[in-house]
Amino acid sequence: MMTYQAFPEGFLWGGATAANQCEGAYDADGRGLANVDVVPIGKDRFPIITGQKKMFDFEEGYFYPAKESIDFYGHYKEDIALFAEMGFKTYRMSIAWTRIFPKGDEAEPNEAGLQFYENVFKECRKYGIEPLVTITHFDCPMYLIEHYGGWRNRKLIDFYEHLCRALFTRFKGLVHYWLTFNEINMILHAPFMGAGLYFEEGENAEEVKYQAAHHELVASALATKIAHEVDPDNKVGCMLAAGQYYPNTCNPDDYWEALQEDRENYFFIDVQARGEYPNYAKKKFAKLGLQLEMTAEDLVLLKEHTVDFISFSYYSSRVASADSSLKETTAGNIFASLKNPYLKSSEWGWQIDPLGLRITLNTLWDRYQKPLFIVENGLGAVDTPDENGYVADDYRIDYLREHIKTMNQAINEDGVELWGYTTWGCIDLVSAGTGEMKKRYGFIYVDRDNEGNGSLKRSKKKSFAWYKKVIASNGTDLD
Ligand code: P53
């Protein structure tokens, strides 16, 4: 057996999920409808999540996987017991906004919704699992989209503030780690899923997206302020869909292109971590002629309430080129990029690059000097259970092992400060990008298919025992 240097004491090992991808029970106990409920599986999904096709309610002839999902709502005790069996130190999950405020603009929260999350957090605490809570993971109440236009409207800041106050006061002492917006840069790539944005004919989509982004950035700063006021022990993080861009060649034009692409994503974190709009962004807005409304108070809020830590998802690195005639892109990813010939791909065409994680960790650390948290990483793959329902997912173990190795090097050889690691979809759940169940990430198999058939029975995959050992050895035993 090869042993590796240990991770720092208290390192937060765990797994991650999101409400809309696992809870189901979309209309239980007063819950309202959200954007993430009305995105079906199939060919219309992409135009809908990107805000080009309008679907504001369930329609005939479509299947909506989030309605039932894996019914975490009805299985949370069983599922958390399994996480505890693996030795999770933390569990990253998200709040369904519409369980707390079904329409989004009510004066009082829905008690049944608050009670559900209180039960979940208490269940975690029973096993010594620290909840890490994403306040919004792609969800926005449909009512706010239909009546206010989603995050393009400044009023959303108030509704979000209201949500945050309800959560911070009710869960004081039960939750200490909060993330304000999942993958905040997703607003540029999947604006309906990211921020409830739908574009009317002839609209300046860039302007709408950056105005909505400004509202989210201000809301994030406000949430940070309130979280600290309510409980000084609260730690608030931002969340980036990360993955370094590489230049396609050493041609300086390609390097410049890669830098520009990286900035498009880092822009959000630059504001959340440093507290101001970077010059390159101001110049870009001016060049594009974007008219963005920002108040003097907004800028003060941004400056005074930067995040405590930086969290991110990492699945792959990306490639940029100045040569626009190059067309060979990676398939199946909202962040389509050029293909990297040095890397292998997953069954969904996502390129696998463990060293890219070390590079991304170092870049973020060099840029911000704030503690980091990897809150998503993993391999989406087809699992085929044997006659006993067992999945021997060595491919997933290999993927995770190689990423944990470079994470270890980033900490122990490069000195990056990393608080924790939560693998994506620790229990199989619905894919955000495609709506499939077939694209599985979990240590726990869930019997359900793309059409919604299946018993929902949970069973442990081979990776379950493996991850348990990794956590028990604090990362020294990866065999
Ligand atoms: P799925 C694309 C690229 C990077 C992160 O994705 C992404 C996406 C969305 O497809 O989203 C995050 O399920 C997101 C999760 C999502 C996960 O990556 O498409 O935060 O909600 O499930 C994996 O395989």
Boltz pocket constraint, residues with backbone or C-beta under 6 A from the ligand:
constraints:
  - pocket:
      binder: B
      contacts: [[A, 18], [A, 21], [A, 182], [A, 183], [A, 241], [A, 313], [A, 315], [A, 332], [A, 333], [A, 334], [A, 335], [A, 376], [A, 380], [A, 424], [A, 430], [A, 431], [A, 432], [A, 433], [A, 434], [A, 439]]
      max_distance: 6.0
